[in-house]
Amino acid sequence: LKNIAKEGDRLFTRASKRNFETVRSVRDDVKFHEEAGIIAVGEIELDVEGDVAIVTGGSSDVPIAEEAAVTLEELGYSVERLYDVGVAGIHRLLPNLQELRESDVVIVAAGMDGTLPGIVSGMIGTPVVGIPTSVGYGTAREGRSALETMLNSCATGLAVVNIDNGYGAAAFVHHILKDD
């Protein structure tokens, strides 16, 4: 990590506090986003625009959502968070539909049965990126049930990344929004 951190501005994902201390020993311009597990070294300066909403089904999905949110913020995007609004409490989602429609892209992280991304996609008409999370119990199967539900959704405009891949969702959104 020390050698890589010396090379320039970058992000490290799935990082620990110990990793942060290692990087901080060679760079002063470093931030640790503990909940997201991201170390940001330097300032990544991109000329980007875009508003991204990030939604979670439950509070257990937040660390994966934060991985996406922090990545996008470090790249220069505006991020709005709407957490713990899953199908078990969908009344918390409904008042926020207009805000979701006004976003350029929406990321939805959900575990258990993984139905929230399809529901959101069907209600807003904005591109949605689903992140199945490995939270859940019973037949959730470490996120595989959520993944399969998202992949089988008939809602148009829904793309799906792999289980717990908040960074991958952010990278996909960046490819959608960046101006070549």
ZALODO-642275 format. One record per residue: residue in one letter; residue number from 0; x, y, z of N, C-alpha, C in turn. Coordinates in pm, 1 decimal. Layout:
N
 code pos       nx       ny       nz      cax      cay      caz       cx       cy       cz
    A NUM        X        Y        Z        X        Y        Z        X        Y        Z
...
//
This chain:
180
 code pos       nx       ny       nz      cax      cay      caz       cx       cy       cz
    L   0     81.1   -120.6      0.0      0.0      0.0      0.0     85.1    126.5      0.0
    K   1    194.7    123.8     74.5    278.1    243.9     81.9    326.4    286.3    -56.3
    N   2    376.2    191.8   -133.7    428.5    224.9   -266.1    318.6    272.9   -359.5
    I   3    204.5    207.7   -356.1     93.0    247.8   -442.5     42.9    386.5   -403.9
    A   4     33.5    413.6   -274.1    -16.9    543.2   -227.6     73.9    658.1   -269.5
    K   5    202.1    632.1   -285.4    296.3    736.7   -325.9    278.2    777.6   -471.4
    E   6    214.1    693.0   -551.6    208.7    713.2   -696.4    110.6    819.4   -743.4
    G   7     12.1    855.8   -663.6    -83.2    956.4   -709.7   -214.1    950.1   -634.5
    D   8   -310.6   1025.4   -685.8   -441.2   1032.6   -622.7   -522.8    909.8   -661.4
    R   9   -588.0    848.6   -562.7   -661.8    725.3   -589.3   -752.4    689.4   -472.8
    L  10   -835.0    588.8   -496.1   -922.1    532.6   -393.3   -881.4    388.8   -365.6
    F  11   -887.9    351.3   -239.4   -871.2    211.8   -198.6  -1003.6    166.8   -138.5
    T  12  -1057.0     56.6   -186.6  -1183.4      5.8   -133.9  -1159.1   -115.3    -44.5
    R  13  -1261.0   -147.4     33.8  -1254.7   -259.6    129.1  -1134.8   -244.1    222.3
    A  14  -1110.4   -120.5    261.6   -994.1    -87.0    343.2  -1029.6    -88.2    491.9
    S  15   -929.7   -116.1    571.3   -945.2   -118.7    716.8   -875.7      2.6    778.4
    K  16   -899.5     21.9    906.1   -830.7    128.1    980.1   -678.9    105.6    974.1
    R  17   -638.4    -18.0    980.6   -495.2    -50.2    972.4   -438.5    -10.1    835.9
    N  18   -513.2    -37.0    728.7   -470.5      6.9    595.4   -456.7    158.4    591.5
    F  19   -552.5    226.9    651.9   -549.6    373.1    655.7   -422.8    422.5    725.0
    E  20   -389.1    364.1    837.9   -268.3    404.6    911.1   -143.7    382.8    825.5
    T  21   -140.5    275.5    750.3    -26.9    247.7    661.4    -14.6    355.9    555.1
    V  22   -125.7    390.1    491.9   -123.0    492.7    386.9    -90.0    628.7    446.6
    R  23   -145.2    658.4    562.7   -119.8    788.0    626.5     26.8    804.7    666.0
    S  24     98.5    695.7    679.7    240.6    706.3    714.2    324.2    760.9    598.3
    V  25    269.1    759.7    475.2    343.4    811.1    359.9    274.9    929.6    292.0
    R  26    150.0    958.1    327.4     76.5   1069.7    266.3     -1.7   1144.3    372.9
    D  27     -0.5   1277.7    364.0    -80.1   1359.0    455.9   -221.2   1382.3    403.7
    D  28   -237.1   1381.6    273.1   -365.8   1414.3    210.6   -450.6   1288.7    191.7
    V  29   -486.6   1228.0    303.5   -559.9   1101.8    299.5   -680.4   1109.3    393.6
    K  30   -792.5   1053.1    348.0   -914.8   1047.8    428.7   -960.0    903.0    438.1
    F  31  -1016.3    868.3    553.4  -1070.9    734.2    570.7  -1220.6    745.0    594.2
    H  32  -1296.5    683.5    507.6  -1441.9    676.8    520.8  -1472.0    538.4    577.7
    E  33  -1479.0    531.1    709.2  -1482.3    401.5    776.7  -1604.3    317.3    739.9
    E  34  -1723.6    376.7    739.9  -1842.5    296.0    709.8  -1838.7    239.8    568.1
    A  35  -1782.6    317.8    476.0  -1771.2    272.7    337.0  -1650.3    183.0    315.3
    G  36  -1554.1    187.0    407.3  -1431.5    110.3    390.1  -1344.7    164.8    277.9
    I  37  -1345.2    298.4    262.2  -1271.0    361.0    152.0  -1164.8    456.4    205.8
    I  38  -1046.5    444.8    149.2   -939.4    541.0    173.0   -928.1    625.7     47.2
    A  39   -936.9    757.1     63.2   -920.3    850.1    -48.6   -785.6    918.5    -31.9
    V  40   -700.7    904.2   -131.6   -567.4    963.0   -128.8   -564.6   1077.0   -228.7
    G  41   -535.7   1197.0   -179.5   -532.1   1313.7   -266.9   -670.9   1356.1   -310.1
    E  42   -675.4   1435.0   -415.1   -801.4   1484.8   -470.8   -812.1   1437.5   -614.6
    I  43   -910.7   1356.2   -641.9   -934.6   1312.5   -779.2  -1012.9   1423.8   -847.0
    E  44   -952.1   1487.4   -944.2  -1015.2   1602.1  -1008.8  -1065.7   1563.6  -1146.6
    L  45  -1196.1   1541.9  -1154.8  -1261.1   1510.9  -1281.1  -1363.1   1619.6  -1310.8
    D  46  -1384.5   1647.7  -1436.2  -1486.2   1744.4  -1476.5  -1615.3   1667.6  -1502.4
    V  47  -1691.4   1643.9  -1395.3  -1813.5   1564.0  -1406.5  -1932.3   1641.1  -1350.3
    E  48  -2049.3   1604.9  -1398.2  -2174.1   1658.4  -1345.4  -2272.4   1544.6  -1333.9
    G  49  -2359.0   1553.9  -1236.5  -2463.6   1454.1  -1223.9  -2512.8   1442.5  -1082.2
    D  50  -2641.6   1417.1  -1072.0  -2705.2   1396.6   -942.5  -2744.6   1249.9   -931.4
    V  51  -2697.1   1186.3   -825.7  -2723.3   1044.6   -804.3  -2793.9   1028.5   -670.2
    A  52  -2903.6    956.2   -670.5  -2971.1    920.5   -546.0  -2931.8    778.0   -511.1
    I  53  -2908.4    755.5   -383.1  -2874.1    621.4   -337.0  -2975.1    580.7   -230.5
    V  54  -3037.5    466.1   -254.3  -3147.9    416.9   -172.5  -3108.0    282.6   -112.8
    T  55  -3147.5    258.5     12.5  -3129.3    125.1     69.7  -3262.4     70.9    118.5
    G  56  -3272.3    -61.1    112.0  -3389.7   -126.8    165.8  -3390.1   -120.7    317.4
    G  57  -3278.4   -151.5    379.4  -3268.3   -150.9    524.6  -3138.0    -90.5    571.1
    S  58  -3125.4    -75.8    701.9  -3003.9    -15.5    757.0  -2882.8   -107.0    739.9
    S  59  -2903.3   -236.3    726.2  -2791.2   -328.7    706.1  -2728.0   -314.0    568.5
    D  60  -2799.1   -250.7    475.1  -2746.9   -229.0    339.9  -2659.5   -103.7    330.3
    V  61  -2657.9    -23.0    435.6  -2591.1    107.4    431.0  -2441.5     98.7    400.8
    P  62  -2362.6      9.1    460.7  -2219.4      8.3    427.6  -2191.6    -10.5    278.2
    I  63  -2268.1    -94.6    211.4  -2249.6   -115.0     67.6  -2293.1     10.2     -8.3
    A  64  -2403.4     70.4     33.8  -2449.3    194.7    -28.6  -2346.9    305.8     -8.9
    E  65  -2286.6    310.7    108.1  -2185.5    412.9    135.2  -2061.6    393.7     48.9
    E  66  -2027.5    269.4     17.7  -1915.9    245.0    -73.8  -1943.9    312.3   -208.3
    A  67  -2066.1    300.3   -256.8  -2104.2    366.1   -382.3  -2108.6    517.3   -365.2
    A  68  -2170.6    564.2   -257.4  -2187.6    708.2   -235.5  -2053.9    780.1   -223.5
    V  69  -1965.5    727.5   -141.3  -1835.4    791.7   -120.1  -1753.0    789.4   -248.6
    T  70  -1757.0    679.3   -321.0  -1684.8    672.5   -448.5  -1732.3    782.7   -541.9
    L  71  -1863.4    796.9   -556.3  -1917.7    899.7   -645.9  -1885.3   1040.4   -597.1
    E  72  -1894.4   1063.6   -467.4  -1860.0   1195.8   -413.7  -1713.0   1227.2   -435.6
    E  73  -1626.8   1130.0   -416.7  -1483.7   1152.7   -439.3  -1453.9   1181.2   -586.4
    L  74  -1538.3   1130.2   -676.1  -1521.9   1159.1   -818.8  -1581.1   1294.4   -857.5
    G  75  -1662.2   1354.1   -769.0  -1716.6   1486.9   -794.4  -1865.9   1493.8   -819.7
    Y  76  -1938.0   1384.0   -801.4  -2082.7   1384.3   -824.4  -2157.8   1427.7   -699.1
    S  77  -2276.9   1479.6   -720.3  -2367.3   1513.6   -611.2  -2446.9   1388.3   -574.5
    V  78  -2451.6   1355.5   -445.6  -2518.0   1233.2   -400.1  -2621.3   1266.9   -293.2
    E  79  -2741.4   1214.1   -311.2  -2847.3   1222.7   -210.4  -2870.6   1083.0   -155.5
    R  80  -2878.3   1070.7    -24.1  -2898.9    941.2     39.5  -3042.5    929.1     91.4
    L  81  -3102.2    813.8     66.3  -3236.3    782.6    114.9  -3230.0    639.4    166.8
    Y  82  -3206.8    626.3    297.3  -3177.9    495.6    354.6  -3294.5    440.5    436.1
    D  83  -3301.9    309.4    440.4  -3399.7    234.3    519.2  -3543.3    260.0    474.0
    V  84  -3566.8    243.2    344.5  -3700.6    266.5    287.6  -3748.8    145.0    207.9
    G  85  -3714.0     26.4    252.4  -3744.9    -95.3    178.1  -3891.4   -132.1    175.7
    V  86  -3920.8   -244.0    111.7  -4059.4   -285.0     91.8  -4131.7   -310.1    224.0
    A  87  -4059.2   -341.4    330.1  -4123.5   -359.6    460.6  -4170.0   -226.3    519.6
    G  88  -4118.5   -116.6    467.9  -4159.2     17.5    512.0  -4170.1    110.2    392.8
    I  89  -4236.2     63.4    289.4  -4239.1    136.9    162.3  -4306.5    273.3    175.1
    H  90  -4385.0    292.2    278.7  -4445.1    424.1    301.6  -4338.1    531.4    320.0
    R  91  -4216.8    491.7    356.8  -4107.2    588.4    370.1  -4046.4    623.1    234.8
    L  92  -4065.3    537.9    135.4  -4013.4    563.3      0.9  -4104.7    656.3    -78.0
    L  93  -4233.2    635.3    -69.2  -4329.8    703.2   -156.0  -4321.1    855.8   -154.4
    P  94  -4301.5    921.6    -39.9  -4291.3   1068.3    -42.7  -4166.9   1120.8   -114.6
    N  95  -4073.2   1032.5   -146.9  -3946.7   1073.4   -208.7  -3938.5   1041.9   -357.2
    L  96  -4047.1    998.4   -416.8  -4043.3    957.7   -557.4  -4003.8   1071.4   -650.8
    Q  97  -4051.3   1192.2   -625.2  -4017.2   1304.2   -713.5  -3867.1   1332.1   -710.5
    E  98  -3808.9   1327.8   -592.9  -3663.2   1347.7   -581.7  -3588.7   1240.4   -660.9
    L  99  -3636.4   1117.0   -655.4  -3572.6   1009.5   -731.2  -3588.0   1032.3   -880.9
    R 100  -3704.5   1078.3   -923.5  -3727.5   1105.7  -1066.1  -3636.7   1217.3  -1117.5
    E 101  -3602.3   1311.6  -1030.9  -3518.0   1424.9  -1070.1  -3369.6   1389.9  -1071.0
    S 102  -3332.5   1276.4  -1017.3  -3193.1   1232.4  -1018.9  -3158.0   1182.8  -1158.4
    D 103  -3031.0   1192.9  -1193.4  -2985.1   1141.5  -1322.6  -2981.4    989.1  -1323.6
    V 104  -2939.8    931.5  -1212.2  -2933.7    786.4  -1194.8  -2964.3    757.4  -1048.3
    V 105  -3025.3    642.7  -1022.2  -3054.2    600.1   -885.6  -2987.2    464.8   -862.3
    I 106  -2919.5    453.3   -749.8  -2862.2    325.7   -707.0  -2948.9    274.3   -592.8
    V 107  -2987.0    146.8   -599.2  -3068.4     87.2   -493.3  -2998.7    -38.4   -441.4
    A 108  -2963.9    -36.9   -312.7  -2901.0   -152.3   -248.3  -3005.0   -222.8   -162.0
    A 109  -3018.5   -353.3   -182.0  -3117.2   -429.0   -105.0  -3074.5   -573.9    -91.3
    G 110  -3098.5   -628.3     26.4  -3073.1   -769.2     51.3  -3204.2   -844.6     60.0
    M 111  -3206.4   -948.7    141.8  -3324.1  -1036.0    158.6  -3377.2  -1081.9     23.9
    D 112  -3497.0  -1036.1    -14.8  -3556.3  -1080.9   -141.0  -3518.6   -992.1   -259.1
    G 113  -3460.0   -875.9   -234.3  -3408.3   -790.7   -341.8  -3512.9   -729.0   -432.6
    T 114  -3633.4   -706.9   -383.8  -3739.8   -654.3   -470.3  -3735.9   -503.0   -488.7
    L 115  -3671.6   -430.9   -398.5  -3677.7   -284.3   -402.4  -3626.7   -222.1   -533.0
    P 116  -3514.4   -264.0   -590.8  -3470.0   -200.7   -715.7  -3572.5   -209.9   -828.5
    G 117  -3637.3   -323.1   -843.2  -3739.6   -338.0   -946.2  -3860.0   -249.3   -921.1
    I 118  -3899.3   -237.8   -795.4  -4011.3   -150.1   -760.4  -3976.2     -5.6   -791.7
    V 119  -3858.2     38.2   -748.1  -3815.9    176.3   -773.8  -3807.3    201.4   -923.8
    S 120  -3745.4    110.7   -996.4  -3730.9    128.1  -1140.8  -3866.2    139.9  -1209.3
    G 121  -3961.1     61.2  -1166.7  -4093.7     66.0  -1226.4  -4171.8    191.7  -1194.4
    M 122  -4131.3    262.8  -1089.5  -4206.5    380.5  -1046.0  -4148.9    512.9  -1093.4
    I 123  -4021.5    515.8  -1134.6  -3961.3    647.5  -1157.5  -3918.2    676.6  -1300.0
    G 124  -3888.2    580.7  -1382.4  -3846.5    608.6  -1519.5  -3706.3    663.4  -1534.1
    T 125  -3628.5    659.1  -1429.2  -3488.8    701.3  -1428.2  -3403.6    574.6  -1426.0
    P 126  -3286.1    574.3  -1489.9  -3202.1    454.4  -1481.8  -3172.2    416.2  -1336.6
    V 127  -3182.7    287.8  -1307.3  -3159.1    235.6  -1172.7  -3050.8    128.5  -1180.3
    V 128  -2957.6    134.4  -1086.3  -2855.7     30.9  -1071.6  -2884.4    -41.7   -941.0
    G 129  -2911.0   -170.0   -949.3  -2938.5   -250.0   -831.0  -2812.3   -314.0   -776.9
    I 130  -2797.3   -306.0   -645.4  -2687.5   -375.3   -577.5  -2749.3   -476.1   -481.3
    P 131  -2741.8   -604.1   -513.1  -2786.5   -702.9   -415.1  -2685.1   -708.6   -300.7
    T 132  -2734.5   -711.0   -178.3  -2643.1   -719.4    -64.7  -2655.4   -855.9      0.9
    S 133  -2552.5   -892.1     72.2  -2546.0  -1025.5    132.3  -2617.5  -1033.3    266.1
    V 134  -2690.7   -929.7    303.7  -2764.1   -934.1    430.2  -2892.3  -1014.2    412.3
    G 135  -2937.9  -1069.7    520.0  -3061.4  -1146.3    516.8  -3044.0  -1278.1    588.9
    Y 136  -3150.8  -1350.7    595.9  -3150.0  -1478.5    666.6  -3244.9  -1573.0    594.7
    G 137  -3254.4  -1693.8    643.9  -3342.0  -1791.5    579.9  -3290.4  -1827.1    441.8
    T 138  -3371.5  -1804.2    340.6  -3333.2  -1839.8    203.8  -3266.5  -1725.3    128.3
    A 139  -3218.1  -1624.9    198.9  -3149.5  -1513.0    132.1  -3019.6  -1558.2     65.7
    R 140  -2958.9  -1663.9    116.1  -2840.7  -1726.6     56.4  -2725.9  -1629.3     28.1
    E 141  -2688.4  -1550.8    127.3  -2575.4  -1457.0    116.8  -2587.2  -1362.5     -2.0
    G 142  -2709.2  -1324.9    -35.9  -2730.7  -1228.3   -143.3  -2771.1  -1288.0   -276.7
    R 143  -2759.6  -1418.1   -290.0  -2794.1  -1479.7   -418.7  -2942.9  -1466.4   -451.4
    S 144  -3028.3  -1475.2   -349.6  -3172.1  -1456.7   -375.6  -3200.0  -1315.5   -425.0
    A 145  -3138.7  -1215.7   -361.3  -3157.0  -1076.4   -404.7  -3104.4  -1057.0   -546.7
    L 146  -2988.4  -1113.9   -576.0  -2930.7  -1103.9   -709.9  -3025.2  -1163.3   -814.2
    E 147  -3075.1  -1281.8   -787.8  -3163.4  -1347.3   -884.3  -3293.8  -1269.9   -903.6
    T 148  -3348.2  -1214.9   -795.7  -3469.9  -1134.0   -808.5  -3444.7  -1013.1   -896.5
    M 149  -3333.1   -944.5   -872.8  -3302.3   -825.6   -953.0  -3280.3   -862.1  -1099.3
    L 150  -3209.3   -970.5  -1123.5  -3184.7  -1012.6  -1261.4  -3313.4  -1052.6  -1333.1
    N 151  -3409.5  -1104.0  -1259.5  -3535.7  -1148.7  -1317.4  -3642.7  -1040.7  -1321.5
    S 152  -3611.5   -921.1  -1278.4  -3710.5   -813.8  -1275.8  -3755.8   -779.3  -1417.5
    C 153  -3883.0   -750.7  -1431.6  -3935.0   -708.1  -1562.1  -3936.7   -555.9  -1575.2
    A 154  -3892.8   -485.3  -1471.0  -3888.6   -338.9  -1476.9  -3781.8   -295.1  -1576.8
    T 155  -3817.5   -202.7  -1664.7  -3720.2   -153.1  -1761.9  -3629.4    -50.0  -1696.1
    G 156  -3508.3    -40.2  -1746.4  -3414.3     58.7  -1694.7  -3339.6     15.7  -1571.2
    L 157  -3341.5   -113.8  -1538.9  -3271.2   -165.2  -1421.7  -3149.6   -245.9  -1466.2
    A 158  -3030.9   -202.1  -1422.9  -2907.2   -277.8  -1442.0  -2865.9   -329.9  -1304.7
    V 159  -2795.4   -440.1  -1301.3  -2760.1   -503.1  -1174.1  -2611.0   -533.7  -1171.6
    V 160  -2546.8   -502.1  -1059.8  -2407.1   -540.0  -1037.9  -2404.3   -660.6   -944.3
    N 161  -2287.6   -710.0   -916.0  -2276.9   -829.8   -833.2  -2300.9   -798.5   -685.6
    I 162  -2311.0   -902.0   -607.7  -2342.5   -892.7   -465.1  -2238.7   -807.6   -392.3
    D 163  -2287.4   -711.8   -313.9  -2205.2   -623.4   -230.0  -2107.3   -537.2   -309.0
    N 164  -2135.2   -509.2   -434.7  -2041.5   -435.9   -520.4  -2079.7   -288.1   -533.2
    G 165  -2069.4   -216.1   -422.1  -2098.5    -73.1   -424.1  -2004.6      4.0   -514.7
    Y 166  -1877.0    -32.3   -512.4  -1780.2     34.5   -599.5  -1815.1     11.1   -746.3
    G 167  -1850.3   -110.7   -781.2  -1887.2   -142.4   -919.4  -2009.1    -64.5   -964.8
    A 168  -2105.7    -46.8   -875.3  -2224.0     33.1   -909.0  -2183.9    177.6   -935.5
    A 169  -2095.9    231.7   -851.4  -2049.3    369.5   -870.7  -1972.0    383.0  -1001.2
    A 170  -1887.4    286.9  -1032.3  -1811.5    291.3  -1157.6  -1904.7    286.7  -1277.9
    F 171  -2009.9    205.0  -1270.4  -2107.3    197.1  -1379.0  -2180.1    330.2  -1395.8
    V 172  -2221.2    389.9  -1285.2  -2287.8    520.8  -1291.0  -2194.4    624.8  -1351.4
    H 173  -2067.5    621.8  -1314.3  -1970.1    715.4  -1371.5  -1964.0    699.1  -1523.2
    H 174  -1965.1    576.6  -1571.6  -1963.5    553.5  -1716.9  -2089.9    606.8  -1783.9
    I 175  -2202.1    601.3  -1715.1  -2326.6    656.3  -1769.3  -2319.4    808.6  -1777.4
    L 176  -2267.5    871.2  -1672.3  -2275.6   1016.6  -1659.5  -2156.9   1094.2  -1714.4
    K 177  -2042.2   1031.4  -1725.9  -1924.4   1107.9  -1769.0  -1944.3   1160.7  -1910.5
    D 178  -1885.7   1273.6  -1934.3  -1895.9   1337.7  -2065.4  -1766.8   1311.1  -2140.2
    D 179  -1774.6   1222.2  -2239.0  -1653.7   1189.1  -2315.5  -1620.0   1305.2  -2401.7
//
